[in-house]
Amino acid sequence: MNADPVSTLDLDLRAELEHVEGALRAAASSDEVLVQEAAGHLLAAGGKRFRPMLVLLAGRLGNPADPRLIPCAAAIELTHLATLYHDDVIDEAAVRRGAPSANARYDNTVAILTGDFLFARASGLAADLGTYVSRVLADTIAALCEGQIMEFAGARSLDATAGRYLEVIRRKTAALIATSCHLGAWLAGAPPELVSAATEYGEAIGMAFQLFDDVLDIAGQEEESGKVPGTDLREGVYTLPALATLAGEAPGGPDLRRALEAGDVAAALGLLRSNGALEIARRAVAQWQGRAVRAIEPVPAGAARDALERLAAFVGSRTG
């Protein structure tokens, strides 16, 4: 009996991700004890390795055996981890991935410098892969920073728009996921049309991924989203359900405005869970999922395309 090609792909990806883990450990190592400990803090906490997996999956659109895919996947994940260290300082978070955040365990200075250290390590790996990879990763890091600054500038603004918010998450979340797919396909030597398809797919998946997190932050339980429901509202980050309500696309805009002005997160959550705003966000997730699936129509039928389609379906139905 022939092996299921999707199951074979899954096994291959797991083996390759083990190599990525080794590359991450090597890149985060340091002779300085505190640097080694702080840099390995989030690495040891684990994670889904969603972005490295996308690098490897997109590599299936060309030559998946290209040895550059593993260090590229590691560079992408190091970039993501660096942003988490910085995010925890910005958000004053106490917990990350079920463990004390780096800023809580050490302090803000160590957390910021550890994030910088990991950005540097990611840049070093990218440099070994050539000028093009370095440039793409540098531009992506700039986009991440722009998105974070845009979010900060718009925090607690009751006049923010959904369009502005979508641009924030395009840069802050979707950009790195798009780059994961782009570089994976490009390094594997995929035809230009498939590199473009992978890039478009990655951006759409990134948008759906973040929008579904927005739904979980309002409707989910702490064990699903990994954070206390209403965290975004408490931090003054108004996501699509809140913005749609404030714009009159769902009922209760004046009540929500009063609750947010008063800092009454419980009242805001109760309203957003019952006024239909979550359905607006869920429809947006479905639209981005649809864009992702349409983007890979040029990809030949096979295990890689099947896996990408399954992943698109999973993004909007995941828990945890």
C-alpha atoms as a printed R data frame, in Angstrom:
    type eleno elety resid chain resno       x      y       z
1   ATOM     1    CA   MET     A     1   0.000  0.000   0.000
2   ATOM     2    CA   ASN     A     2   1.312  3.460  -0.899
3   ATOM     3    CA   ALA     A     3   1.907  5.887   1.949
4   ATOM     4    CA   ASP     A     4  -0.491  8.766   2.347
5   ATOM     5    CA   PRO     A     5   1.429 11.695   0.739
6   ATOM     6    CA   VAL     A     6   0.062 14.179   3.280
7   ATOM     7    CA   SER     A     7   1.124 11.957   6.186
8   ATOM     8    CA   THR     A     8   4.556 11.564   4.587
9   ATOM     9    CA   LEU     A     9   4.795 15.328   4.271
10  ATOM    10    CA   ASP     A    10   3.829 15.750   7.914
11  ATOM    11    CA   LEU     A    11   6.594 13.357   8.978
12  ATOM    12    CA   ASP     A    12   9.136 15.110   6.768
13  ATOM    13    CA   LEU     A    13   8.175 18.512   8.188
14  ATOM    14    CA   ARG     A    14   8.514 17.266  11.762
15  ATOM    15    CA   ALA     A    15  12.003 15.977  11.010
16  ATOM    16    CA   GLU     A    16  12.996 19.244   9.345
17  ATOM    17    CA   LEU     A    17  11.593 21.284  12.227
18  ATOM    18    CA   GLU     A    18  13.891 19.336  14.556
19  ATOM    19    CA   HIS     A    19  16.792 20.652  12.488
20  ATOM    20    CA   VAL     A    20  15.326 24.143  12.813
21  ATOM    21    CA   GLU     A    21  15.279 23.704  16.603
22  ATOM    22    CA   GLY     A    22  18.961 22.852  16.514
23  ATOM    23    CA   ALA     A    23  19.696 25.941  14.422
24  ATOM    24    CA   LEU     A    24  17.701 28.088  16.869
25  ATOM    25    CA   ARG     A    25  19.619 26.765  19.864
26  ATOM    26    CA   ALA     A    26  22.931 27.388  18.121
27  ATOM    27    CA   ALA     A    27  21.964 30.904  17.062
28  ATOM    28    CA   ALA     A    28  20.730 31.860  20.543
29  ATOM    29    CA   SER     A    29  23.850 30.577  22.297
30  ATOM    30    CA   SER     A    30  26.303 32.878  24.052
31  ATOM    31    CA   ASP     A    31  29.382 32.578  26.221
32  ATOM    32    CA   GLU     A    32  27.808 35.118  28.569
33  ATOM    33    CA   VAL     A    33  25.640 33.247  31.079
34  ATOM    34    CA   LEU     A    34  22.888 35.844  31.423
35  ATOM    35    CA   VAL     A    35  22.640 36.314  27.643
36  ATOM    36    CA   GLN     A    36  22.449 32.543  27.140
37  ATOM    37    CA   GLU     A    37  19.793 32.206  29.838
38  ATOM    38    CA   ALA     A    38  17.659 35.140  28.688
39  ATOM    39    CA   ALA     A    39  17.888 34.286  24.975
40  ATOM    40    CA   GLY     A    40  16.943 30.687  25.680
41  ATOM    41    CA   HIS     A    41  14.046 31.646  27.942
42  ATOM    42    CA   LEU     A    42  11.307 31.857  25.313
43  ATOM    43    CA   LEU     A    43  13.029 29.330  23.089
44  ATOM    44    CA   ALA     A    44  12.716 26.728  25.845
45  ATOM    45    CA   ALA     A    45   9.043 27.638  26.347
46  ATOM    46    CA   GLY     A    46   8.339 26.170  22.904
47  ATOM    47    CA   GLY     A    47   5.654 27.380  20.549
48  ATOM    48    CA   LYS     A    48   3.958 26.226  17.393
49  ATOM    49    CA   ARG     A    49   6.870 27.215  15.095
50  ATOM    50    CA   PHE     A    50   4.155 28.315  12.682
51  ATOM    51    CA   ARG     A    51   6.419 30.603  10.668
52  ATOM    52    CA   PRO     A    52   9.287 28.117  10.219
53  ATOM    53    CA   MET     A    53   6.755 25.517   9.138
54  ATOM    54    CA   LEU     A    54   5.530 27.909   6.446
55  ATOM    55    CA   VAL     A    55   9.092 28.417   5.196
56  ATOM    56    CA   LEU     A    56   9.437 24.652   4.830
57  ATOM    57    CA   LEU     A    57   5.984 24.197   3.297
58  ATOM    58    CA   ALA     A    58   6.590 26.954   0.751
59  ATOM    59    CA   GLY     A    59   9.867 25.234  -0.045
60  ATOM    60    CA   ARG     A    60   7.768 22.373  -1.409
61  ATOM    61    CA   LEU     A    61   6.848 24.646  -4.318
62  ATOM    62    CA   GLY     A    62  10.446 24.219  -5.510
63  ATOM    63    CA   ASN     A    63  13.277 22.058  -4.224
64  ATOM    64    CA   PRO     A    64  12.482 21.155  -0.601
65  ATOM    65    CA   ALA     A    65  15.964 19.709  -0.115
66  ATOM    66    CA   ASP     A    66  17.659 23.094  -0.535
67  ATOM    67    CA   PRO     A    67  19.905 23.355   2.550
68  ATOM    68    CA   ARG     A    68  19.207 27.092   2.910
69  ATOM    69    CA   LEU     A    69  15.624 26.488   4.026
70  ATOM    70    CA   ILE     A    70  16.599 25.420   7.559
71  ATOM    71    CA   PRO     A    71  18.668 28.529   8.415
72  ATOM    72    CA   CYS     A    72  16.038 30.707   6.754
73  ATOM    73    CA   ALA     A    73  13.327 29.145   8.915
74  ATOM    74    CA   ALA     A    74  15.496 29.742  11.989
75  ATOM    75    CA   ALA     A    75  16.084 33.393  11.025
76  ATOM    76    CA   ILE     A    76  12.343 33.930  10.656
77  ATOM    77    CA   GLU     A    77  11.603 32.379  14.063
78  ATOM    78    CA   LEU     A    78  14.387 34.355  15.755
79  ATOM    79    CA   THR     A    79  12.831 37.518  14.334
80  ATOM    80    CA   HIS     A    80   9.445 36.493  15.718
81  ATOM    81    CA   LEU     A    81  10.925 35.679  19.130
82  ATOM    82    CA   ALA     A    82  12.712 39.030  19.221
83  ATOM    83    CA   THR     A    83   9.394 40.823  18.715
84  ATOM    84    CA   LEU     A    84   7.878 38.840  21.610
85  ATOM    85    CA   TYR     A    85  10.577 40.067  24.008
86  ATOM    86    CA   HIS     A    86   9.899 43.632  22.925
87  ATOM    87    CA   ASP     A    87   6.112 43.172  23.004
88  ATOM    88    CA   ASP     A    88   6.231 41.980  26.594
89  ATOM    89    CA   VAL     A    89   8.047 45.146  27.612
90  ATOM    90    CA   ILE     A    90   5.614 47.345  25.708
91  ATOM    91    CA   ASP     A    91   2.585 45.513  27.126
92  ATOM    92    CA   GLU     A    92   4.107 45.082  30.598
93  ATOM    93    CA   ALA     A    93   3.177 41.414  30.303
94  ATOM    94    CA   ALA     A    94   3.860 39.082  33.219
95  ATOM    95    CA   VAL     A    95   3.377 35.759  31.405
96  ATOM    96    CA   ARG     A    96   4.368 34.457  27.980
97  ATOM    97    CA   ARG     A    97   3.670 30.898  26.787
98  ATOM    98    CA   GLY     A    98   2.684 29.810  30.267
99  ATOM    99    CA   ALA     A    99   5.916 30.990  31.876
100 ATOM   100    CA   PRO     A   100   7.039 34.295  33.412
101 ATOM   101    CA   SER     A   101   7.886 36.766  30.648
102 ATOM   102    CA   ALA     A   102  11.524 37.793  30.261
103 ATOM   103    CA   ASN     A   103  10.836 41.282  31.579
104 ATOM   104    CA   ALA     A   104   9.117 39.791  34.649
105 ATOM   105    CA   ARG     A   105  11.854 37.234  35.277
106 ATOM   106    CA   TYR     A   106  14.735 39.628  34.646
107 ATOM   107    CA   ASP     A   107  13.835 43.245  33.882
108 ATOM   108    CA   ASN     A   108  12.936 45.484  30.958
109 ATOM   109    CA   THR     A   109  16.552 46.263  30.099
110 ATOM   110    CA   VAL     A   110  17.508 42.607  29.773
111 ATOM   111    CA   ALA     A   111  14.325 41.826  27.808
112 ATOM   112    CA   ILE     A   112  14.913 44.674  25.325
113 ATOM   113    CA   LEU     A   113  18.574 43.819  24.825
114 ATOM   114    CA   THR     A   114  17.745 40.120  24.435
115 ATOM   115    CA   GLY     A   115  15.275 41.017  21.698
116 ATOM   116    CA   ASP     A   116  18.000 43.081  20.026
117 ATOM   117    CA   PHE     A   117  20.435 40.160  20.380
118 ATOM   118    CA   LEU     A   118  17.989 37.819  18.629
119 ATOM   119    CA   PHE     A   119  17.372 40.361  15.841
120 ATOM   120    CA   ALA     A   120  21.135 40.459  15.335
121 ATOM   121    CA   ARG     A   121  21.378 36.666  15.242
122 ATOM   122    CA   ALA     A   122  18.532 36.524  12.707
123 ATOM   123    CA   SER     A   123  20.305 39.120  10.580
124 ATOM   124    CA   GLY     A   124  23.502 37.065  10.709
125 ATOM   125    CA   LEU     A   125  21.731 33.960   9.437
126 ATOM   126    CA   ALA     A   126  20.070 36.001   6.699
127 ATOM   127    CA   ALA     A   127  23.409 37.497   5.649
128 ATOM   128    CA   ASP     A   128  24.785 33.998   5.109
129 ATOM   129    CA   LEU     A   129  21.901 33.384   2.702
130 ATOM   130    CA   GLY     A   130  22.702 36.364   0.494
131 ATOM   131    CA   THR     A   131  21.864 40.008  -0.095
132 ATOM   132    CA   TYR     A   132  18.315 39.373  -1.278
133 ATOM   133    CA   VAL     A   133  17.320 37.447   1.857
134 ATOM   134    CA   SER     A   134  18.969 40.078   4.061
135 ATOM   135    CA   ARG     A   135  17.099 42.873   2.312
136 ATOM   136    CA   VAL     A   136  13.724 41.117   2.501
137 ATOM   137    CA   LEU     A   137  14.159 40.348   6.193
138 ATOM   138    CA   ALA     A   138  15.348 43.895   6.958
139 ATOM   139    CA   ASP     A   139  12.333 45.378   5.168
140 ATOM   140    CA   THR     A   140  10.071 43.005   7.083
141 ATOM   141    CA   ILE     A   141  11.548 43.998  10.435
142 ATOM   142    CA   ALA     A   142  10.978 47.649   9.485
143 ATOM   143    CA   ALA     A   143   7.345 46.846   8.686
144 ATOM   144    CA   LEU     A   144   6.938 45.098  12.054
145 ATOM   145    CA   CYS     A   145   8.265 48.170  13.842
146 ATOM   146    CA   GLU     A   146   6.023 50.474  11.816
147 ATOM   147    CA   GLY     A   147   2.999 48.369  12.723
148 ATOM   148    CA   GLN     A   148   3.874 48.458  16.405
149 ATOM   149    CA   ILE     A   149   4.357 52.240  16.334
150 ATOM   150    CA   MET     A   150   1.066 52.682  14.460
151 ATOM   151    CA   GLU     A   151  -0.701 50.594  17.089
152 ATOM   152    CA   PHE     A   152   0.840 52.628  19.900
153 ATOM   153    CA   ALA     A   153  -0.073 55.917  18.213
154 ATOM   154    CA   GLY     A   154  -3.708 54.837  17.830
155 ATOM   155    CA   ALA     A   155  -4.126 53.292  21.280
156 ATOM   156    CA   ARG     A   156  -7.346 54.282  23.082
157 ATOM   157    CA   SER     A   157  -8.546 56.284  20.099
158 ATOM   158    CA   LEU     A   158 -12.318 55.920  19.862
159 ATOM   159    CA   ASP     A   159 -12.146 57.433  16.388
160 ATOM   160    CA   ALA     A   160  -9.834 54.792  14.938
161 ATOM   161    CA   THR     A   161 -11.021 53.095  11.748
162 ATOM   162    CA   ALA     A   162 -11.137 49.462  10.702
163 ATOM   163    CA   GLY     A   163  -9.046 50.339   7.646
164 ATOM   164    CA   ARG     A   164  -6.270 51.732   9.804
165 ATOM   165    CA   TYR     A   165  -6.438 48.708  12.081
166 ATOM   166    CA   LEU     A   166  -6.146 46.289   9.164
167 ATOM   167    CA   GLU     A   167  -3.054 48.159   7.991
168 ATOM   168    CA   VAL     A   168  -1.555 47.821  11.469
169 ATOM   169    CA   ILE     A   169  -2.001 44.051  11.532
170 ATOM   170    CA   ARG     A   170  -0.831 43.726   7.917
171 ATOM   171    CA   ARG     A   171   2.508 45.123   9.035
172 ATOM   172    CA   LYS     A   172   2.684 43.850  12.591
173 ATOM   173    CA   THR     A   173   1.565 40.250  11.982
174 ATOM   174    CA   ALA     A   174   0.976 39.407   8.330
175 ATOM   175    CA   ALA     A   175   4.269 40.823   7.021
176 ATOM   176    CA   LEU     A   176   6.479 38.220   8.707
177 ATOM   177    CA   ILE     A   177   4.150 35.366   7.754
178 ATOM   178    CA   ALA     A   178   4.165 36.560   4.129
179 ATOM   179    CA   THR     A   179   7.968 36.743   4.236
180 ATOM   180    CA   SER     A   180   8.105 33.184   5.592
181 ATOM   181    CA   CYS     A   181   6.253 31.925   2.527
182 ATOM   182    CA   HIS     A   182   8.052 34.239   0.107
183 ATOM   183    CA   LEU     A   183  11.576 33.288   1.157
184 ATOM   184    CA   GLY     A   184  10.745 29.596   1.442
185 ATOM   185    CA   ALA     A   185   9.493 29.476  -2.142
186 ATOM   186    CA   TRP     A   186  12.239 31.784  -3.452
187 ATOM   187    CA   LEU     A   187  15.121 29.904  -1.850
188 ATOM   188    CA   ALA     A   188  13.732 26.600  -3.127
189 ATOM   189    CA   GLY     A   189  13.856 27.965  -6.687
190 ATOM   190    CA   ALA     A   190  10.097 27.943  -7.281
191 ATOM   191    CA   PRO     A   191   8.901 29.638 -10.483
192 ATOM   192    CA   PRO     A   192   8.164 33.364 -10.068
193 ATOM   193    CA   GLU     A   193   4.403 32.854 -10.314
194 ATOM   194    CA   LEU     A   194   4.518 30.369  -7.424
195 ATOM   195    CA   VAL     A   195   6.717 32.661  -5.338
196 ATOM   196    CA   SER     A   196   4.086 35.385  -5.842
197 ATOM   197    CA   ALA     A   197   1.296 32.933  -5.010
198 ATOM   198    CA   ALA     A   198   3.070 31.858  -1.811
199 ATOM   199    CA   THR     A   199   3.635 35.475  -0.757
200 ATOM   200    CA   GLU     A   200   0.000 36.405  -1.303
201 ATOM   201    CA   TYR     A   201  -1.074 33.265   0.540
202 ATOM   202    CA   GLY     A   202   1.153 34.132   3.492
203 ATOM   203    CA   GLU     A   203  -0.190 37.647   3.838
204 ATOM   204    CA   ALA     A   204  -3.790 36.399   3.700
205 ATOM   205    CA   ILE     A   205  -3.086 33.689   6.278
206 ATOM   206    CA   GLY     A   206  -1.422 36.271   8.495
207 ATOM   207    CA   MET     A   207  -4.458 38.548   8.342
208 ATOM   208    CA   ALA     A   208  -6.826 35.667   9.117
209 ATOM   209    CA   PHE     A   209  -4.555 34.498  11.944
210 ATOM   210    CA   GLN     A   210  -4.586 37.887  13.684
211 ATOM   211    CA   LEU     A   211  -8.279 38.556  13.124
212 ATOM   212    CA   PHE     A   212  -9.138 35.210  14.676
213 ATOM   213    CA   ASP     A   213  -6.955 36.074  17.666
214 ATOM   214    CA   ASP     A   214  -9.081 39.221  17.981
215 ATOM   215    CA   VAL     A   215 -12.192 37.048  18.149
216 ATOM   216    CA   LEU     A   216 -10.595 34.821  20.789
217 ATOM   217    CA   ASP     A   217  -9.598 37.827  22.888
218 ATOM   218    CA   ILE     A   218 -13.287 38.694  23.225
219 ATOM   219    CA   ALA     A   219 -15.128 35.392  22.923
220 ATOM   220    CA   GLY     A   220 -12.553 32.825  24.014
221 ATOM   221    CA   GLN     A   221 -11.378 31.433  27.300
222 ATOM   222    CA   GLU     A   222  -7.926 32.059  28.722
223 ATOM   223    CA   GLU     A   223  -6.816 28.499  27.972
224 ATOM   224    CA   GLU     A   224  -7.697 29.021  24.296
225 ATOM   225    CA   SER     A   225  -6.074 32.364  23.575
226 ATOM   226    CA   GLY     A   226  -3.254 32.176  26.115
227 ATOM   227    CA   LYS     A   227  -4.262 35.510  27.602
228 ATOM   228    CA   VAL     A   228  -7.036 36.877  29.785
229 ATOM   229    CA   PRO     A   229 -10.098 37.784  27.649
230 ATOM   230    CA   GLY     A   230 -10.328 41.524  27.112
231 ATOM   231    CA   THR     A   231  -6.557 42.054  27.233
232 ATOM   232    CA   ASP     A   232  -6.631 44.162  24.065
233 ATOM   233    CA   LEU     A   233  -9.424 46.346  25.441
234 ATOM   234    CA   ARG     A   234  -7.524 46.870  28.691
235 ATOM   235    CA   GLU     A   235  -4.450 47.943  26.735
236 ATOM   236    CA   GLY     A   236  -6.478 50.327  24.596
237 ATOM   237    CA   VAL     A   237  -6.082 48.248  21.436
238 ATOM   238    CA   TYR     A   238  -9.489 48.304  19.771
239 ATOM   239    CA   THR     A   239  -9.802 45.459  17.307
240 ATOM   240    CA   LEU     A   240 -12.328 44.826  14.553
241 ATOM   241    CA   PRO     A   241 -15.363 43.891  16.733
242 ATOM   242    CA   ALA     A   242 -14.996 47.085  18.780
243 ATOM   243    CA   LEU     A   243 -14.252 49.279  15.759
244 ATOM   244    CA   ALA     A   244 -17.230 47.877  13.825
245 ATOM   245    CA   THR     A   245 -19.482 48.629  16.788
246 ATOM   246    CA   LEU     A   246 -18.136 52.156  17.221
247 ATOM   247    CA   ALA     A   247 -18.666 52.738  13.479
248 ATOM   248    CA   GLY     A   248 -22.318 51.667  13.716
249 ATOM   249    CA   GLU     A   249 -21.936 48.395  11.817
250 ATOM   250    CA   ALA     A   250 -23.218 46.576  14.923
251 ATOM   251    CA   PRO     A   251 -25.611 47.962  17.557
252 ATOM   252    CA   GLY     A   252 -24.500 49.487  20.834
253 ATOM   253    CA   GLY     A   253 -21.900 51.992  19.653
254 ATOM   254    CA   PRO     A   254 -22.765 54.723  22.209
255 ATOM   255    CA   ASP     A   255 -22.864 52.179  25.050
256 ATOM   256    CA   LEU     A   256 -19.499 50.756  24.020
257 ATOM   257    CA   ARG     A   257 -18.002 54.236  23.807
258 ATOM   258    CA   ARG     A   258 -19.158 55.015  27.342
259 ATOM   259    CA   ALA     A   259 -17.825 51.704  28.662
260 ATOM   260    CA   LEU     A   260 -14.425 52.246  27.054
261 ATOM   261    CA   GLU     A   261 -14.202 55.826  28.268
262 ATOM   262    CA   ALA     A   262 -14.947 54.580  31.789
263 ATOM   263    CA   GLY     A   263 -12.498 51.689  31.523
264 ATOM   264    CA   ASP     A   264 -15.315 49.209  32.131
265 ATOM   265    CA   VAL     A   265 -13.875 46.221  30.286
266 ATOM   266    CA   ALA     A   266 -16.483 43.798  31.662
267 ATOM   267    CA   ALA     A   267 -19.324 45.888  30.211
268 ATOM   268    CA   ALA     A   268 -17.502 46.252  26.890
269 ATOM   269    CA   LEU     A   269 -16.923 42.494  26.684
270 ATOM   270    CA   GLY     A   270 -20.544 41.727  27.508
271 ATOM   271    CA   LEU     A   271 -21.762 44.031  24.767
272 ATOM   272    CA   LEU     A   272 -19.315 42.762  22.125
273 ATOM   273    CA   ARG     A   273 -20.211 39.162  22.877
274 ATOM   274    CA   SER     A   274 -23.890 39.775  22.232
275 ATOM   275    CA   ASN     A   275 -24.288 42.481  19.579
276 ATOM   276    CA   GLY     A   276 -23.191 40.584  16.469
277 ATOM   277    CA   ALA     A   277 -19.776 42.265  16.178
278 ATOM   278    CA   LEU     A   278 -18.013 38.938  16.542
279 ATOM   279    CA   GLU     A   279 -19.810 37.690  13.447
280 ATOM   280    CA   ILE     A   280 -18.436 40.651  11.512
281 ATOM   281    CA   ALA     A   281 -14.927 39.639  12.574
282 ATOM   282    CA   ARG     A   282 -15.575 35.974  11.781
283 ATOM   283    CA   ARG     A   283 -16.732 36.932   8.288
284 ATOM   284    CA   ALA     A   284 -13.516 38.895   7.842
285 ATOM   285    CA   VAL     A   285 -11.530 35.817   8.895
286 ATOM   286    CA   ALA     A   286 -13.420 33.732   6.336
287 ATOM   287    CA   GLN     A   287 -12.773 36.321   3.616
288 ATOM   288    CA   TRP     A   288  -9.022 36.234   4.253
289 ATOM   289    CA   GLN     A   289  -9.103 32.437   4.358
290 ATOM   290    CA   GLY     A   290 -10.781 32.514   0.962
291 ATOM   291    CA   ARG     A   291  -8.104 34.857  -0.369
292 ATOM   292    CA   ALA     A   292  -5.426 32.484   0.842
293 ATOM   293    CA   VAL     A   293  -6.983 29.490  -0.909
294 ATOM   294    CA   ARG     A   294  -7.482 31.461  -4.127
295 ATOM   295    CA   ALA     A   295  -3.889 32.666  -4.017
296 ATOM   296    CA   ILE     A   296  -2.525 29.125  -4.330
297 ATOM   297    CA   GLU     A   297  -4.703 28.133  -7.273
298 ATOM   298    CA   PRO     A   298  -1.574 28.193  -9.523
299 ATOM   299    CA   VAL     A   299   0.114 25.618  -7.255
300 ATOM   300    CA   PRO     A   300  -0.030 22.124  -8.794
301 ATOM   301    CA   ALA     A   301  -2.235 19.584  -7.064
302 ATOM   302    CA   GLY     A   302  -0.399 17.491  -4.527
303 ATOM   303    CA   ALA     A   303   0.567 17.140  -0.874
304 ATOM   304    CA   ALA     A   304   2.002 20.656  -0.559
305 ATOM   305    CA   ARG     A   305  -1.110 22.341  -1.895
306 ATOM   306    CA   ASP     A   306  -3.324 20.096   0.231
307 ATOM   307    CA   ALA     A   307  -1.341 21.051   3.328
308 ATOM   308    CA   LEU     A   308  -1.583 24.770   2.549
309 ATOM   309    CA   GLU     A   309  -5.342 24.472   2.063
310 ATOM   310    CA   ARG     A   310  -5.700 22.555   5.333
311 ATOM   311    CA   LEU     A   311  -3.683 25.201   7.116
312 ATOM   312    CA   ALA     A   312  -5.933 27.947   5.742
313 ATOM   313    CA   ALA     A   313  -8.973 26.104   7.089
314 ATOM   314    CA   PHE     A   314  -7.296 25.524  10.451
315 ATOM   315    CA   VAL     A   315  -6.368 29.160  11.069
316 ATOM   316    CA   GLY     A   316  -9.969 30.193  11.575
317 ATOM   317    CA   SER     A   317 -11.008 27.192  13.648
318 ATOM   318    CA   ARG     A   318  -8.018 26.728  15.943
319 ATOM   319    CA   THR     A   319  -7.977 26.889  19.690
320 ATOM   320    CA   GLY     A   320  -4.815 27.454  21.645
